[in-house]
């Protein structure tokens, strides 16, 4: 391999690795931001629900907002995942080229791509971080939809469950 080609590959590899770190850090920022936003909204809903009947009617709207925000953050997470996986794919191909196909013991990105393909095909019992985060967002989405419907029936239509 020529020095010029090696330097070009090295520059692309370093850039892809830096972008990978950037997108992985965004995953943490998204999750922290999500917890902050829904925490504030849940606290607001709790506070408003304890107020007069006039304000209680807005509680289900706040809970519905949490559902929408959950789906929004799920879509952001999936987009972010595609971006960092693309960085992994580019880096993996460079590692294969640099090590002449004998990269299995050396290449971090090659092994990441290889293990993610193995998980997709064989390992149904092991969950990835992405799967856990996706499930988390979806569970919050569906629970808040159910809570919104319950609050709508309870507050707006005056249907009581006999809980008190």
Number of C-alpha atoms within 10 A of each C-alpha: 7 7 8 9 10 14 11 12 17 16 12 15 20 13 14 20 18 13 17 21 13 12 20 16 12 17 19 12 12 16 16 11 13 19 12 11 15 19 13 12 17 15 12 14 19 15 13 18 19 11 10 9 12 10 13 20 17 18 23 24 15 20 26 19 17 24 24 15 18 24 17 13 17 22 14 14 21 14 13 18 18 12 15 21 19 16 21 23 17 17 26 23 17 21 23 17 15 16 12 9 10 12 19 14 8 12 18 15 24 21 16 15 18 14 13 13 12 12 15 11 9 9 12 9 7 10 10 12 9 13 10 11 16 18 13 13 21 16 14 17 22 14 14 21 19 15 16 21 15 16 22 19 15 15 19 14 9 10 12 11 9 5 4 4
